[in-house]
Structure formats: structure tokens, C-alpha cells
Amino acid sequence: IDAAWARWVRPWTLMAWMCLTLGIAGGSYWAYYTLGWGGFWFWDPVENASLMPWLAGTALLHSAVVMEKRNALKIWTILLAILTFSLSLIGTFLVRSGVLTSVHSFANDPRRGVFILAILVLFIGGSLTLFAWRASVLKQGGLFAPISREGALVFNNLFLTTACLTVLVGTLYPLALESLTGTKITVGGPFFNLTFGPLFLALMFAMPFGPLLAWKRGDLLGAAQRLMAAFGVGLVAVGVAFAIEGGTSVLAPFGVGLAFYVMAGALLDLIERTGLLRVPLKTVRARAAGLPRSAWGTAVAHFGIAVSLLGIIGAAAWGTERIVEIKPSQTVSLSGYDLRFEGLKQMPGPNYTQEVGTFTVRKGDVPIGVMHPSKRSFASRDMTTNEAALMARGPGQLYLSLGDSKGDGSIAIRLYYKPMVLLIWIGGGGMML
């Protein structure tokens, strides 16, 4: 177990992490589009089951870098690898065993659950037993100061694993309590927002410092001075957000500033490495071509997660919603958009029947398009699903889903305007890239 081992591990870890990032982003968009409630993340236990190995895997990626560059954190890296795979197995058990009731779960088969539980005991128990037996044989690697790039990566690991632990506790505690006492409780958004949120925001603030610190012993004050431009960009973004939104949300503008600060920090790292604005353009191109792919990967991934944060803040803090009953030829307005209900049509599908609504969308006096939300009824399964209609407006979206129709010809609709919501998945694509 040495630096060469860490180099071989990295592509495997990266591939798994990329697939999981894409899977979480795709699942989030599926929930947003298909379920018809307009949300992209509900802290559903099955969503959490995918988030936990992602957090541990992100920590593993950063820990493996320290091991590769400095031959340090060997025991911790091995343990993270075991825990990441163990959490993916636990997620499989939660989703496939029927122990959870969720729109994302796929089975209700206790026999299958017992089989997966046996796999859990064998793989997790076996690997942790081997770890306890063999970890003491590993030799410690190079030493480093707390203020260094290694120290920043250890800080990253502490926050990611603590965030993972909060999600694990919030997900498994209701199951443990129900099995022991029979009491059913739900741990939802408020718990996770108050525990996971501050940890992740603190990690985002520290993120641009890591690449600017030297290995073994760094200069925190020097890194902060080099980040002054990024701080400035963040402060300007806070001011602009306050000016545009007029103080409707106090905390959201600071989140916007944090996102722009991280994006500027990621770009600043590339600017420093290539010498942009300091050396001739030909030299900049040569340096950019000579940068290791990991440097580009770091910058793009950090930039991507900041873009996702911007989308989450925009959709959550400044999104608007209306739930109304509307009749043909009536108009409903939201955030400067006017939607005129033209009527409903019954249309056949390959294995369903559907009601399709037609809504003409205007902004002021200018027609900008037509939206066609629908409700599909599957007779074979006695099931109804919503197909929301989406209209992109820059990085934001108008979102329209149908509710129940009434005998007087009216229908209930749920209408949202979500500014910047598309940035959530654009950022996820950037992280995977």
C-alpha cells in the first residue's frame, strides 16, 4: 500500500464517483419532472442512500490524492474505501429489501432483503475485520503541517465524513426506533437542513484555499491574499442579489455570494497556474496545455458544485408557486407570465389514456409559447401519473402540472416559476465532466 497503489486506485474511484454523480443528478431531475410536486430533493431515505456513498467517495478521492503525493493517510484512505463501498451496499439494502416505503424504492420482498443482508454481513464485516487485523502493519507516511494542502484535504475529509454521518443518522434512526419500540417517526428536511447545510457551506467556503496552499507547509495568509479578488467577486454578488431581490430573503444573497466566490476561486487557481494577464498569450497557452488533467478536473468540479449551489439557492429562495382552479379561457399570472387555459383533450397512448391541457403563455403582450401538461391513467395497474410541462426561461423554468378536474369543466393546476433551477443539473454535469 503505497503511492503507486493510490495512483492505480484513482481512476476506479473517479469512474464510480462520476457514475454516482450522474445518477444522483438524473434521479433528482426525474423526481422534479415526473412526480409533479416541483421539487428536486426531498431528503427521502432512498435519496439519502445514494448521497451517503457520494459524500464518502468524495472524501476518498481527496484522501487518495494525499496518499499519492505524500504517502500519508494510508490507514484512513483504506478505511474510507471500505466505508464508501459499505454505504453503497447499505443503500442497495434500503432500496431493494422493502424496509423503506418510498417513490424511489423498487421492491417489497423480505426474502430478497435477507439475502442482501447476508451480503452486507459478509462484505462489510469481513472487510472491517481484515482492516482491524492488518491496519497496524501499514507504515505511516510523510508528516505535514496543519496549514498545508494535506491539512486542507484532511479538513475536507472531516467535514464530508461528518456530513455523511448526519445523513446516516437521520436516515437509519427512524428505522432503528421503529424496530426497537414500534414508534414511527419521520426525519425530514428541517433536521437535514440544520445539520448538513452548515457543514457543507463551511466546506464550500474553505474549498478555494486548498489548491492555493503548498504541500507539506502552506501559507494561509498568502492564500487569503491571493483570493482577495474572489472575495471581491463574492461581495459584489451579495450586493447585486440584495439589490435585485429587494431583501425578500436575508440569507439567500450570502449563498449567492458564496457560490460566486467559489467559482472565482476555481478560475483564479487556473489563472495563477497559467500566468494569464502576467505573461504573453503564447506562454499562457503552453502552460495551459502542460497543466495536468487533475488541475483542470479540480477547477471544473469545484466550479460545477458552485453552479449547483447557485441553482439550489435560486429555486429554493426565490421560486414562486400558485395552486388554483381554472376554467377554459381563463388566465392565471405568476412572476410576470400570463398563462391562458385553452382546454383539455382526451388522447390515447400506447398503454394509457391521458388528459392533455393546453396553455398559451405570454409575457406582457408577447406570446412566448404553449405548454401541454398531462395526466396519464394506466388501467392495467390502476395508476395515474403526472407529466409536467416545462418551459425554460434562461436558466429558470416555468413548471406546470395538472391536478383533478371538476364537473364544471375547471381543473386544479400547480404552477411554479423557478429561477436558476437548471443550474442544479448543469453544475452536476460539470462535476462529472
Secondary structure by P-SEA (a helix, b strand, c coil): ccaaaaaaaaaaaaaaaaaaaaaaaaaaaaaaccccccccccccaaaaaaaaaaaaaaaaaaaaaaaaacccaaaaaaaaaaaaaaaaaaaaaaaccccccccccccccaaaaaaaaaaaaaaaaaaaaaaaacccccccccccccccaaaaaaaaaaaaaaaaaaaaaaacaaaaaaaaccbbbbbcaaaaaaaaaaaaaaaaaaaaaaaacccccccaaaaaaaaaaaaaaaaaaaaaaaaaacccccaaaaaaaaaaaaaaaaaaaaaaaaccccccaaaaaaaaaaccaaaaaaaaaaaaaaaaaaaaaaaaccbbbbbbbbcccbbbbcccbbbbbcbbbbbbcccbbbbbbbbbbbccccccbbbbbbccccccccbbbbbbbbbbcccccccccccccccccbbbbbbbbbcccaaaaaaaaaaac
